Amino acid sequence: MGKIPVRRLFAPLLIALAATMAVVVPVTPVMAAPGDPIAAAAQVEPTVVRIDTEIDYQRAFGNGAGIVLDPNGQVLTNFHVVSGADRITASVGGRSYPAELVGYNRKRDIAVLQLIGAAGLPAAPIGDSTQMVEGEPVVALGNANGTNGPLTREVGTVTGFGRAVSAEDALTGSKDELTGLFEFAAPVVAGDSGGPVVNSAGQVVGVTTAASVNYRFGPGGEGYAIPINDAMSIANQIRSRAPSADVHIGPPVLLGVGVRTAQRGPGVQIADVLRGGPAERAGLLPGDRLLVLDGTALDSATTLTYVLDRHYPGDVLDLVWLDGNGQERTGKATLTPTTF
């Protein structure tokens, strides 16, 4: 099965996310109902949230978009838009709010934010993504122009369903596969992540999450979105504060390491250690190889992040690692929250 390069649509400095997409069986074309997609999308624009993030560890800044779910400021977005952020600021209706992470599902790239002090916000009209058909016109609204610029309006048509995207996060080294996406031909760009895909009835039918890399070289190309029915199912679980194997409530915990998959042998290679963080206090140093975390043998950065997602601040995890001299060592790390 062919592979096509794609990228996630977070627009950070000093952060790069690369991905590949596996094309699944296409859907038989169906004639879509006519409509004015730009006029329909304009009805949704007041519900689009501009998201700005700061990451102290990498001295990085990023921007993305979100969707207002209720008047009191709960917002749907992609998890990768806010992953690793120390501070999140959200702007809607000309007003800026500090935001906190209510919870997330890393595997499905969904997160819910709470805008602190928000009230009376317009909530987005949510459609039914199961009613979409190939050839249907859509508009992706996003924040590629930055908080002080106009929203982007990327017009296109639905080109397929059931797509899968495999993405690698250069910030953590973890790899995740997103499945069940729909594909649409529209020139989405960095900063559009987390924004709504709107149908000709003025309803949100998806959440933009990835785009093909050839967009950076010119117009055209393909975007990928999470169907809104899938996104809302996860978002509603998060909003009810119901944790599960895949849903983490609250911000991620901090171990305080930058890792990459070991070139040879088991474990993950420690590239960086956050000064004063749990890993440093446990005795880990750059160049060490972390073998076991909380009883789980580590074979990739992805496994490490999934282990951490099962835990909460204050949890104490057992560590097994090889130091720079190849000696096996053990220790304990008390996890702390990331700050928002």
Contacts in CASP RR format, 6 or more apart in sequence:
PFRMAT RR
TARGET T0000
AUTHOR 0000-0000-0000
METHOD contacts of the structure
MODEL  1
MGKIPVRRLFAPLLIALAATMAVVVPVTPVMAAPGDPIAAAAQVEPTVVR
IDTEIDYQRAFGNGAGIVLDPNGQVLTNFHVVSGADRITASVGGRSYPAE
LVGYNRKRDIAVLQLIGAAGLPAAPIGDSTQMVEGEPVVALGNANGTNGP
LTREVGTVTGFGRAVSAEDALTGSKDELTGLFEFAAPVVAGDSGGPVVNS
AGQVVGVTTAASVNYRFGPGGEGYAIPINDAMSIANQIRSRAPSADVHIG
PPVLLGVGVRTAQRGPGVQIADVLRGGPAERAGLLPGDRLLVLDGTALDS
ATTLTYVLDRHYPGDVLDLVWLDGNGQERTGKATLTPTTF
1 22 0 8 1.000
1 23 0 8 1.000
2 22 0 8 1.000
2 23 0 8 1.000
3 20 0 8 1.000
3 21 0 8 1.000
3 22 0 8 1.000
4 20 0 8 1.000
4 21 0 8 1.000
4 23 0 8 1.000
4 212 0 8 1.000
4 222 0 8 1.000
5 18 0 8 1.000
5 19 0 8 1.000
5 20 0 8 1.000
5 21 0 8 1.000
5 212 0 8 1.000
5 213 0 8 1.000
5 214 0 8 1.000
6 19 0 8 1.000
6 20 0 8 1.000
6 21 0 8 1.000
6 165 0 8 1.000
6 167 0 8 1.000
6 210 0 8 1.000
6 211 0 8 1.000
6 212 0 8 1.000
6 213 0 8 1.000
6 222 0 8 1.000
6 223 0 8 1.000
6 224 0 8 1.000
7 17 0 8 1.000
7 18 0 8 1.000
7 19 0 8 1.000
7 190 0 8 1.000
7 210 0 8 1.000
7 211 0 8 1.000
7 212 0 8 1.000
7 213 0 8 1.000
8 17 0 8 1.000
8 19 0 8 1.000
8 78 0 8 1.000
8 80 0 8 1.000
8 167 0 8 1.000
8 193 0 8 1.000
8 209 0 8 1.000
8 210 0 8 1.000
9 64 0 8 1.000
9 78 0 8 1.000
9 188 0 8 1.000
9 189 0 8 1.000
9 190 0 8 1.000
9 191 0 8 1.000
9 192 0 8 1.000
9 193 0 8 1.000
9 194 0 8 1.000
9 208 0 8 1.000
9 209 0 8 1.000
9 210 0 8 1.000
9 211 0 8 1.000
10 17 0 8 1.000
10 62 0 8 1.000
10 63 0 8 1.000
10 64 0 8 1.000
10 78 0 8 1.000
10 80 0 8 1.000
10 81 0 8 1.000
10 190 0 8 1.000
10 191 0 8 1.000
10 193 0 8 1.000
11 62 0 8 1.000
11 63 0 8 1.000
11 64 0 8 1.000
11 144 0 8 1.000
11 146 0 8 1.000
11 190 0 8 1.000
11 191 0 8 1.000
11 193 0 8 1.000
12 53 0 8 1.000
12 55 0 8 1.000
12 60 0 8 1.000
12 61 0 8 1.000
12 62 0 8 1.000
12 63 0 8 1.000
13 60 0 8 1.000
13 61 0 8 1.000
13 62 0 8 1.000
14 58 0 8 1.000
14 59 0 8 1.000
14 60 0 8 1.000
15 55 0 8 1.000
15 58 0 8 1.000
15 60 0 8 1.000
15 62 0 8 1.000
15 170 0 8 1.000
15 171 0 8 1.000
16 170 0 8 1.000
17 80 0 8 1.000
17 167 0 8 1.000
17 168 0 8 1.000
17 169 0 8 1.000
17 170 0 8 1.000
17 171 0 8 1.000
18 167 0 8 1.000
18 168 0 8 1.000
18 170 0 8 1.000
19 165 0 8 1.000
19 166 0 8 1.000
19 167 0 8 1.000
19 168 0 8 1.000
19 210 0 8 1.000
20 165 0 8 1.000
20 166 0 8 1.000
21 163 0 8 1.000
21 164 0 8 1.000
21 165 0 8 1.000
21 166 0 8 1.000
21 210 0 8 1.000
21 212 0 8 1.000
21 224 0 8 1.000
22 163 0 8 1.000
22 164 0 8 1.000
22 165 0 8 1.000
22 166 0 8 1.000
23 163 0 8 1.000
24 162 0 8 1.000
24 163 0 8 1.000
24 164 0 8 1.000
26 134 0 8 1.000
26 160 0 8 1.000
27 134 0 8 1.000
27 160 0 8 1.000
27 161 0 8 1.000
28 134 0 8 1.000
29 134 0 8 1.000
29 135 0 8 1.000
30 133 0 8 1.000
30 134 0 8 1.000
30 135 0 8 1.000
31 133 0 8 1.000
31 135 0 8 1.000
32 133 0 8 1.000
32 134 0 8 1.000
32 135 0 8 1.000
32 136 0 8 1.000
32 137 0 8 1.000
32 157 0 8 1.000
32 158 0 8 1.000
32 200 0 8 1.000
33 136 0 8 1.000
33 200 0 8 1.000
34 200 0 8 1.000
35 137 0 8 1.000
35 200 0 8 1.000
36 200 0 8 1.000
37 137 0 8 1.000
37 138 0 8 1.000
37 139 0 8 1.000
37 155 0 8 1.000
37 156 0 8 1.000
37 198 0 8 1.000
37 199 0 8 1.000
37 200 0 8 1.000
38 139 0 8 1.000
38 153 0 8 1.000
38 155 0 8 1.000
40 139 0 8 1.000
40 198 0 8 1.000
40 199 0 8 1.000
40 200 0 8 1.000
40 201 0 8 1.000
40 202 0 8 1.000
41 139 0 8 1.000
41 141 0 8 1.000
41 153 0 8 1.000
41 198 0 8 1.000
41 202 0 8 1.000
43 125 0 8 1.000
43 202 0 8 1.000
44 124 0 8 1.000
44 125 0 8 1.000
44 141 0 8 1.000
44 196 0 8 1.000
44 198 0 8 1.000
44 202 0 8 1.000
44 203 0 8 1.000
44 204 0 8 1.000
45 141 0 8 1.000
45 151 0 8 1.000
46 92 0 8 1.000
46 93 0 8 1.000
46 122 0 8 1.000
47 67 0 8 1.000
47 68 0 8 1.000
47 92 0 8 1.000
47 121 0 8 1.000
47 122 0 8 1.000
47 123 0 8 1.000
47 124 0 8 1.000
47 125 0 8 1.000
47 196 0 8 1.000
48 65 0 8 1.000
48 66 0 8 1.000
48 67 0 8 1.000
48 68 0 8 1.000
48 92 0 8 1.000
48 124 0 8 1.000
48 141 0 8 1.000
48 142 0 8 1.000
48 143 0 8 1.000
48 151 0 8 1.000
48 195 0 8 1.000
48 196 0 8 1.000
49 65 0 8 1.000
49 66 0 8 1.000
49 67 0 8 1.000
49 68 0 8 1.000
49 75 0 8 1.000
49 77 0 8 1.000
49 90 0 8 1.000
49 91 0 8 1.000
49 92 0 8 1.000
49 113 0 8 1.000
49 115 0 8 1.000
50 63 0 8 1.000
50 64 0 8 1.000
50 65 0 8 1.000
50 66 0 8 1.000
50 90 0 8 1.000
50 91 0 8 1.000
50 92 0 8 1.000
50 143 0 8 1.000
50 146 0 8 1.000
50 147 0 8 1.000
50 151 0 8 1.000
51 63 0 8 1.000
51 64 0 8 1.000
51 65 0 8 1.000
51 66 0 8 1.000
51 75 0 8 1.000
51 77 0 8 1.000
51 81 0 8 1.000
51 82 0 8 1.000
51 88 0 8 1.000
51 89 0 8 1.000
51 90 0 8 1.000
51 99 0 8 1.000
51 113 0 8 1.000
51 143 0 8 1.000
51 194 0 8 1.000
52 61 0 8 1.000
52 62 0 8 1.000
52 63 0 8 1.000
52 64 0 8 1.000
52 88 0 8 1.000
52 89 0 8 1.000
52 90 0 8 1.000
52 91 0 8 1.000
52 146 0 8 1.000
52 147 0 8 1.000
53 61 0 8 1.000
53 62 0 8 1.000
53 63 0 8 1.000
53 81 0 8 1.000
53 82 0 8 1.000
53 84 0 8 1.000
53 85 0 8 1.000
53 87 0 8 1.000
53 88 0 8 1.000
53 89 0 8 1.000
54 60 0 8 1.000
54 61 0 8 1.000
54 62 0 8 1.000
54 85 0 8 1.000
54 86 0 8 1.000
54 87 0 8 1.000
55 61 0 8 1.000
55 62 0 8 1.000
55 84 0 8 1.000
55 85 0 8 1.000
55 86 0 8 1.000
55 171 0 8 1.000
56 86 0 8 1.000
57 84 0 8 1.000
57 86 0 8 1.000
57 274 0 8 1.000
58 171 0 8 1.000
63 143 0 8 1.000
63 146 0 8 1.000
63 147 0 8 1.000
63 191 0 8 1.000
64 77 0 8 1.000
64 81 0 8 1.000
64 142 0 8 1.000
64 143 0 8 1.000
64 191 0 8 1.000
64 192 0 8 1.000
64 193 0 8 1.000
64 194 0 8 1.000
64 195 0 8 1.000
65 77 0 8 1.000
65 81 0 8 1.000
65 141 0 8 1.000
65 142 0 8 1.000
65 143 0 8 1.000
65 151 0 8 1.000
65 191 0 8 1.000
65 192 0 8 1.000
65 193 0 8 1.000
65 194 0 8 1.000
65 195 0 8 1.000
65 196 0 8 1.000
65 208 0 8 1.000
66 75 0 8 1.000
66 76 0 8 1.000
66 77 0 8 1.000
66 81 0 8 1.000
66 90 0 8 1.000
66 113 0 8 1.000
66 143 0 8 1.000
66 194 0 8 1.000
66 195 0 8 1.000
66 196 0 8 1.000
67 75 0 8 1.000
67 76 0 8 1.000
67 77 0 8 1.000
67 124 0 8 1.000
67 194 0 8 1.000
67 195 0 8 1.000
67 196 0 8 1.000
67 204 0 8 1.000
67 207 0 8 1.000
68 74 0 8 1.000
68 75 0 8 1.000
68 92 0 8 1.000
68 121 0 8 1.000
68 122 0 8 1.000
68 123 0 8 1.000
68 124 0 8 1.000
69 75 0 8 1.000
69 76 0 8 1.000
69 112 0 8 1.000
69 123 0 8 1.000
69 124 0 8 1.000
69 235 0 8 1.000
69 239 0 8 1.000
70 121 0 8 1.000
70 123 0 8 1.000
71 118 0 8 1.000
71 119 0 8 1.000
71 120 0 8 1.000
71 121 0 8 1.000
71 122 0 8 1.000
71 123 0 8 1.000
72 118 0 8 1.000
72 119 0 8 1.000
72 120 0 8 1.000
72 121 0 8 1.000
73 97 0 8 1.000
73 114 0 8 1.000
73 115 0 8 1.000
73 117 0 8 1.000
73 118 0 8 1.000
73 119 0 8 1.000
73 121 0 8 1.000
74 102 0 8 1.000
74 112 0 8 1.000
74 113 0 8 1.000
74 114 0 8 1.000
74 115 0 8 1.000
74 239 0 8 1.000
75 90 0 8 1.000
75 99 0 8 1.000
75 112 0 8 1.000
75 113 0 8 1.000
75 114 0 8 1.000
75 115 0 8 1.000
76 110 0 8 1.000
76 111 0 8 1.000
76 112 0 8 1.000
76 194 0 8 1.000
76 207 0 8 1.000
76 231 0 8 1.000
76 232 0 8 1.000
76 235 0 8 1.000
77 111 0 8 1.000
77 112 0 8 1.000
77 113 0 8 1.000
77 193 0 8 1.000
77 194 0 8 1.000
77 195 0 8 1.000
77 207 0 8 1.000
78 109 0 8 1.000
78 110 0 8 1.000
78 111 0 8 1.000
78 193 0 8 1.000
78 194 0 8 1.000
78 207 0 8 1.000
78 208 0 8 1.000
78 209 0 8 1.000
79 104 0 8 1.000
79 105 0 8 1.000
79 106 0 8 1.000
79 109 0 8 1.000
79 110 0 8 1.000
79 111 0 8 1.000
80 109 0 8 1.000
80 167 0 8 1.000
80 169 0 8 1.000
80 193 0 8 1.000
80 209 0 8 1.000
81 111 0 8 1.000
81 193 0 8 1.000
81 194 0 8 1.000
82 88 0 8 1.000
82 101 0 8 1.000
82 104 0 8 1.000
82 111 0 8 1.000
82 113 0 8 1.000
83 106 0 8 1.000
83 169 0 8 1.000
83 171 0 8 1.000
83 172 0 8 1.000
83 252 0 8 1.000
84 171 0 8 1.000
84 252 0 8 1.000
84 338 0 8 1.000
85 338 0 8 1.000
85 340 0 8 1.000
86 338 0 8 1.000
86 339 0 8 1.000
86 340 0 8 1.000
87 98 0 8 1.000
87 339 0 8 1.000
87 340 0 8 1.000
88 98 0 8 1.000
88 99 0 8 1.000
88 100 0 8 1.000
88 101 0 8 1.000
88 113 0 8 1.000
88 340 0 8 1.000
89 96 0 8 1.000
89 97 0 8 1.000
89 98 0 8 1.000
89 99 0 8 1.000
90 96 0 8 1.000
90 97 0 8 1.000
90 98 0 8 1.000
90 99 0 8 1.000
90 113 0 8 1.000
90 115 0 8 1.000
91 97 0 8 1.000
91 147 0 8 1.000
92 115 0 8 1.000
92 118 0 8 1.000
92 121 0 8 1.000
93 121 0 8 1.000
96 147 0 8 1.000
97 115 0 8 1.000
97 116 0 8 1.000
97 117 0 8 1.000
97 118 0 8 1.000
98 115 0 8 1.000
98 116 0 8 1.000
99 113 0 8 1.000
99 114 0 8 1.000
99 115 0 8 1.000
99 116 0 8 1.000
99 340 0 8 1.000
100 113 0 8 1.000
100 114 0 8 1.000
100 116 0 8 1.000
100 250 0 8 1.000
100 251 0 8 1.000
100 340 0 8 1.000
101 111 0 8 1.000
101 112 0 8 1.000
101 113 0 8 1.000
101 250 0 8 1.000
101 251 0 8 1.000
101 340 0 8 1.000
102 111 0 8 1.000
102 112 0 8 1.000
102 113 0 8 1.000
102 114 0 8 1.000
102 238 0 8 1.000
102 239 0 8 1.000
102 241 0 8 1.000
102 249 0 8 1.000
102 250 0 8 1.000
103 111 0 8 1.000
103 112 0 8 1.000
103 238 0 8 1.000
103 247 0 8 1.000
103 248 0 8 1.000
103 249 0 8 1.000
103 250 0 8 1.000
103 251 0 8 1.000
104 110 0 8 1.000
104 111 0 8 1.000
104 112 0 8 1.000
104 238 0 8 1.000
104 247 0 8 1.000
104 248 0 8 1.000
104 250 0 8 1.000
104 252 0 8 1.000
105 111 0 8 1.000
105 234 0 8 1.000
105 238 0 8 1.000
105 246 0 8 1.000
105 247 0 8 1.000
105 248 0 8 1.000
106 176 0 8 1.000
106 246 0 8 1.000
106 248 0 8 1.000
106 305 0 8 1.000
106 306 0 8 1.000
106 309 0 8 1.000
107 176 0 8 1.000
107 178 0 8 1.000
107 246 0 8 1.000
108 178 0 8 1.000
108 226 0 8 1.000
108 230 0 8 1.000
108 231 0 8 1.000
108 234 0 8 1.000
108 246 0 8 1.000
109 176 0 8 1.000
109 178 0 8 1.000
109 209 0 8 1.000
109 226 0 8 1.000
110 207 0 8 1.000
110 226 0 8 1.000
110 231 0 8 1.000
110 234 0 8 1.000
110 235 0 8 1.000
110 238 0 8 1.000
111 238 0 8 1.000
112 235 0 8 1.000
112 238 0 8 1.000
112 239 0 8 1.000
115 121 0 8 1.000
124 196 0 8 1.000
124 204 0 8 1.000
125 202 0 8 1.000
125 203 0 8 1.000
125 204 0 8 1.000
126 203 0 8 1.000
126 204 0 8 1.000
126 228 0 8 1.000
126 232 0 8 1.000
127 199 0 8 1.000
127 201 0 8 1.000
127 203 0 8 1.000
127 204 0 8 1.000
127 205 0 8 1.000
127 228 0 8 1.000
128 203 0 8 1.000
128 205 0 8 1.000
128 228 0 8 1.000
128 229 0 8 1.000
129 182 0 8 1.000
129 205 0 8 1.000
129 206 0 8 1.000
129 227 0 8 1.000
129 228 0 8 1.000
129 229 0 8 1.000
129 230 0 8 1.000
130 227 0 8 1.000
130 229 0 8 1.000
132 158 0 8 1.000
132 161 0 8 1.000
132 182 0 8 1.000
132 199 0 8 1.000
132 205 0 8 1.000
132 227 0 8 1.000
133 158 0 8 1.000
134 157 0 8 1.000
134 158 0 8 1.000
134 159 0 8 1.000
134 160 0 8 1.000
134 161 0 8 1.000
135 157 0 8 1.000
135 158 0 8 1.000
135 159 0 8 1.000
136 157 0 8 1.000
136 158 0 8 1.000
136 199 0 8 1.000
136 200 0 8 1.000
137 155 0 8 1.000
137 156 0 8 1.000
137 157 0 8 1.000
137 199 0 8 1.000
137 200 0 8 1.000
138 155 0 8 1.000
138 156 0 8 1.000
138 157 0 8 1.000
138 158 0 8 1.000
138 184 0 8 1.000
138 186 0 8 1.000
138 197 0 8 1.000
138 198 0 8 1.000
138 199 0 8 1.000
138 200 0 8 1.000
138 205 0 8 1.000
139 153 0 8 1.000
139 154 0 8 1.000
139 155 0 8 1.000
139 156 0 8 1.000
139 186 0 8 1.000
139 197 0 8 1.000
139 198 0 8 1.000
140 152 0 8 1.000
140 153 0 8 1.000
140 154 0 8 1.000
140 156 0 8 1.000
140 184 0 8 1.000
140 186 0 8 1.000
140 188 0 8 1.000
140 192 0 8 1.000
140 195 0 8 1.000
140 196 0 8 1.000
140 197 0 8 1.000
140 198 0 8 1.000
140 208 0 8 1.000
140 223 0 8 1.000
140 225 0 8 1.000
141 151 0 8 1.000
141 152 0 8 1.000
141 153 0 8 1.000
141 154 0 8 1.000
141 192 0 8 1.000
141 195 0 8 1.000
141 196 0 8 1.000
141 198 0 8 1.000
142 151 0 8 1.000
142 152 0 8 1.000
142 154 0 8 1.000
142 191 0 8 1.000
142 192 0 8 1.000
142 194 0 8 1.000
142 195 0 8 1.000
142 208 0 8 1.000
143 151 0 8 1.000
143 152 0 8 1.000
143 191 0 8 1.000
143 192 0 8 1.000
143 195 0 8 1.000
144 152 0 8 1.000
144 189 0 8 1.000
144 190 0 8 1.000
144 191 0 8 1.000
144 192 0 8 1.000
145 151 0 8 1.000
145 152 0 8 1.000
146 191 0 8 1.000
152 188 0 8 1.000
152 189 0 8 1.000
152 191 0 8 1.000
152 192 0 8 1.000
154 186 0 8 1.000
154 187 0 8 1.000
154 188 0 8 1.000
154 189 0 8 1.000
154 192 0 8 1.000
155 186 0 8 1.000
156 184 0 8 1.000
156 185 0 8 1.000
156 186 0 8 1.000
157 184 0 8 1.000
157 185 0 8 1.000
157 186 0 8 1.000
158 182 0 8 1.000
158 183 0 8 1.000
158 184 0 8 1.000
159 183 0 8 1.000
159 184 0 8 1.000
159 185 0 8 1.000
159 222 0 8 1.000
160 182 0 8 1.000
160 183 0 8 1.000
160 184 0 8 1.000
161 180 0 8 1.000
161 182 0 8 1.000
161 183 0 8 1.000
162 179 0 8 1.000
162 180 0 8 1.000
162 181 0 8 1.000
162 182 0 8 1.000
163 179 0 8 1.000
163 180 0 8 1.000
163 181 0 8 1.000
163 182 0 8 1.000
163 183 0 8 1.000
163 224 0 8 1.000
164 177 0 8 1.000
164 178 0 8 1.000
164 179 0 8 1.000
164 180 0 8 1.000
164 181 0 8 1.000
165 177 0 8 1.000
165 178 0 8 1.000
165 181 0 8 1.000
165 209 0 8 1.000
165 210 0 8 1.000
165 224 0 8 1.000
166 175 0 8 1.000
166 176 0 8 1.000
166 177 0 8 1.000
166 178 0 8 1.000
167 175 0 8 1.000
167 176 0 8 1.000
167 177 0 8 1.000
167 178 0 8 1.000
167 210 0 8 1.000
168 174 0 8 1.000
168 175 0 8 1.000
169 175 0 8 1.000
169 176 0 8 1.000
172 258 0 8 1.000
172 259 0 8 1.000
172 301 0 8 1.000
172 305 0 8 1.000
173 258 0 8 1.000
173 259 0 8 1.000
173 260 0 8 1.000
173 261 0 8 1.000
173 301 0 8 1.000
173 302 0 8 1.000
174 300 0 8 1.000
174 301 0 8 1.000
174 302 0 8 1.000
174 304 0 8 1.000
174 305 0 8 1.000
175 300 0 8 1.000
175 301 0 8 1.000
175 302 0 8 1.000
176 302 0 8 1.000
178 209 0 8 1.000
178 210 0 8 1.000
178 224 0 8 1.000
178 226 0 8 1.000
180 226 0 8 1.000
180 227 0 8 1.000
180 230 0 8 1.000
181 209 0 8 1.000
181 210 0 8 1.000
181 224 0 8 1.000
181 225 0 8 1.000
181 226 0 8 1.000
181 227 0 8 1.000
182 206 0 8 1.000
182 224 0 8 1.000
182 225 0 8 1.000
182 227 0 8 1.000
183 222 0 8 1.000
183 223 0 8 1.000
183 224 0 8 1.000
184 197 0 8 1.000
184 222 0 8 1.000
184 223 0 8 1.000
184 224 0 8 1.000
184 225 0 8 1.000
185 220 0 8 1.000
185 221 0 8 1.000
185 222 0 8 1.000
185 223 0 8 1.000
186 220 0 8 1.000
186 221 0 8 1.000
186 223 0 8 1.000
187 215 0 8 1.000
187 218 0 8 1.000
187 219 0 8 1.000
187 220 0 8 1.000
187 221 0 8 1.000
188 208 0 8 1.000
188 211 0 8 1.000
188 215 0 8 1.000
188 223 0 8 1.000
189 211 0 8 1.000
189 215 0 8 1.000
189 216 0 8 1.000
192 208 0 8 1.000
192 211 0 8 1.000
193 208 0 8 1.000
193 209 0 8 1.000
193 210 0 8 1.000
194 207 0 8 1.000
194 208 0 8 1.000
194 209 0 8 1.000
195 207 0 8 1.000
195 208 0 8 1.000
196 204 0 8 1.000
196 206 0 8 1.000
196 207 0 8 1.000
196 208 0 8 1.000
197 204 0 8 1.000
197 205 0 8 1.000
197 206 0 8 1.000
197 207 0 8 1.000
197 208 0 8 1.000
197 225 0 8 1.000
197 228 0 8 1.000
198 204 0 8 1.000
198 205 0 8 1.000
199 205 0 8 1.000
204 228 0 8 1.000
205 227 0 8 1.000
205 228 0 8 1.000
206 225 0 8 1.000
206 226 0 8 1.000
206 227 0 8 1.000
206 228 0 8 1.000
206 231 0 8 1.000
207 225 0 8 1.000
207 226 0 8 1.000
207 228 0 8 1.000
207 231 0 8 1.000
208 223 0 8 1.000
208 224 0 8 1.000
208 225 0 8 1.000
209 224 0 8 1.000
209 225 0 8 1.000
209 226 0 8 1.000
210 223 0 8 1.000
210 224 0 8 1.000
211 221 0 8 1.000
211 222 0 8 1.000
211 223 0 8 1.000
211 224 0 8 1.000
212 221 0 8 1.000
212 222 0 8 1.000
212 223 0 8 1.000
214 220 0 8 1.000
214 221 0 8 1.000
215 221 0 8 1.000
234 247 0 8 1.000
237 244 0 8 1.000
237 247 0 8 1.000
238 247 0 8 1.000
238 249 0 8 1.000
241 249 0 8 1.000
242 249 0 8 1.000
243 249 0 8 1.000
245 310 0 8 1.000
248 309 0 8 1.000
248 310 0 8 1.000
250 337 0 8 1.000
251 337 0 8 1.000
251 338 0 8 1.000
251 339 0 8 1.000
251 340 0 8 1.000
252 308 0 8 1.000
252 309 0 8 1.000
252 337 0 8 1.000
252 338 0 8 1.000
253 308 0 8 1.000
253 311 0 8 1.000
253 312 0 8 1.000
253 313 0 8 1.000
253 315 0 8 1.000
253 335 0 8 1.000
253 336 0 8 1.000
253 337 0 8 1.000
253 338 0 8 1.000
254 274 0 8 1.000
254 277 0 8 1.000
254 278 0 8 1.000
254 335 0 8 1.000
254 336 0 8 1.000
254 337 0 8 1.000
254 338 0 8 1.000
255 278 0 8 1.000
255 279 0 8 1.000
255 293 0 8 1.000
255 304 0 8 1.000
255 308 0 8 1.000
255 317 0 8 1.000
255 333 0 8 1.000
255 335 0 8 1.000
256 273 0 8 1.000
256 274 0 8 1.000
256 277 0 8 1.000
256 278 0 8 1.000
256 279 0 8 1.000
256 280 0 8 1.000
257 270 0 8 1.000
257 271 0 8 1.000
257 272 0 8 1.000
257 273 0 8 1.000
257 274 0 8 1.000
257 279 0 8 1.000
257 284 0 8 1.000
257 290 0 8 1.000
258 270 0 8 1.000
258 271 0 8 1.000
258 272 0 8 1.000
258 273 0 8 1.000
259 268 0 8 1.000
259 269 0 8 1.000
259 270 0 8 1.000
259 271 0 8 1.000
259 290 0 8 1.000
259 301 0 8 1.000
259 304 0 8 1.000
260 268 0 8 1.000
260 269 0 8 1.000
260 271 0 8 1.000
260 301 0 8 1.000
261 267 0 8 1.000
261 268 0 8 1.000
261 269 0 8 1.000
261 299 0 8 1.000
261 300 0 8 1.000
261 301 0 8 1.000
262 268 0 8 1.000
262 269 0 8 1.000
262 289 0 8 1.000
263 269 0 8 1.000
266 289 0 8 1.000
266 291 0 8 1.000
266 297 0 8 1.000
266 298 0 8 1.000
266 299 0 8 1.000
267 289 0 8 1.000
267 290 0 8 1.000
267 291 0 8 1.000
267 297 0 8 1.000
267 298 0 8 1.000
267 299 0 8 1.000
268 289 0 8 1.000
268 290 0 8 1.000
268 298 0 8 1.000
268 300 0 8 1.000
268 301 0 8 1.000
268 304 0 8 1.000
269 287 0 8 1.000
269 288 0 8 1.000
269 289 0 8 1.000
270 279 0 8 1.000
270 284 0 8 1.000
270 285 0 8 1.000
270 286 0 8 1.000
270 287 0 8 1.000
270 288 0 8 1.000
270 289 0 8 1.000
270 290 0 8 1.000
270 321 0 8 1.000
271 286 0 8 1.000
271 287 0 8 1.000
272 286 0 8 1.000
273 279 0 8 1.000
273 280 0 8 1.000
273 284 0 8 1.000
273 285 0 8 1.000
273 286 0 8 1.000
274 280 0 8 1.000
277 336 0 8 1.000
278 333 0 8 1.000
278 334 0 8 1.000
278 335 0 8 1.000
278 336 0 8 1.000
279 319 0 8 1.000
279 333 0 8 1.000
281 333 0 8 1.000
281 334 0 8 1.000
282 319 0 8 1.000
282 331 0 8 1.000
282 332 0 8 1.000
282 333 0 8 1.000
283 329 0 8 1.000
283 331 0 8 1.000
284 290 0 8 1.000
284 319 0 8 1.000
284 321 0 8 1.000
285 323 0 8 1.000
285 324 0 8 1.000
287 324 0 8 1.000
288 321 0 8 1.000
288 322 0 8 1.000
288 323 0 8 1.000
288 324 0 8 1.000
289 321 0 8 1.000
289 322 0 8 1.000
290 298 0 8 1.000
290 304 0 8 1.000
290 319 0 8 1.000
290 320 0 8 1.000
290 321 0 8 1.000
291 297 0 8 1.000
291 298 0 8 1.000
291 320 0 8 1.000
291 321 0 8 1.000
291 322 0 8 1.000
291 328 0 8 1.000
292 298 0 8 1.000
292 318 0 8 1.000
292 319 0 8 1.000
292 320 0 8 1.000
292 321 0 8 1.000
293 304 0 8 1.000
293 307 0 8 1.000
293 308 0 8 1.000
293 317 0 8 1.000
293 318 0 8 1.000
293 319 0 8 1.000
294 307 0 8 1.000
294 310 0 8 1.000
294 311 0 8 1.000
294 317 0 8 1.000
294 318 0 8 1.000
295 318 0 8 1.000
296 303 0 8 1.000
296 307 0 8 1.000
298 304 0 8 1.000
298 307 0 8 1.000
307 317 0 8 1.000
308 335 0 8 1.000
311 317 0 8 1.000
311 335 0 8 1.000
312 335 0 8 1.000
313 335 0 8 1.000
313 336 0 8 1.000
313 337 0 8 1.000
314 334 0 8 1.000
314 335 0 8 1.000
314 336 0 8 1.000
315 334 0 8 1.000
315 335 0 8 1.000
316 332 0 8 1.000
316 333 0 8 1.000
316 334 0 8 1.000
316 335 0 8 1.000
317 332 0 8 1.000
317 333 0 8 1.000
317 335 0 8 1.000
318 330 0 8 1.000
318 331 0 8 1.000
318 332 0 8 1.000
319 330 0 8 1.000
319 331 0 8 1.000
319 332 0 8 1.000
319 333 0 8 1.000
320 328 0 8 1.000
320 329 0 8 1.000
320 330 0 8 1.000
320 331 0 8 1.000
321 328 0 8 1.000
321 329 0 8 1.000
321 330 0 8 1.000
322 328 0 8 1.000
322 329 0 8 1.000
323 329 0 8 1.000
END
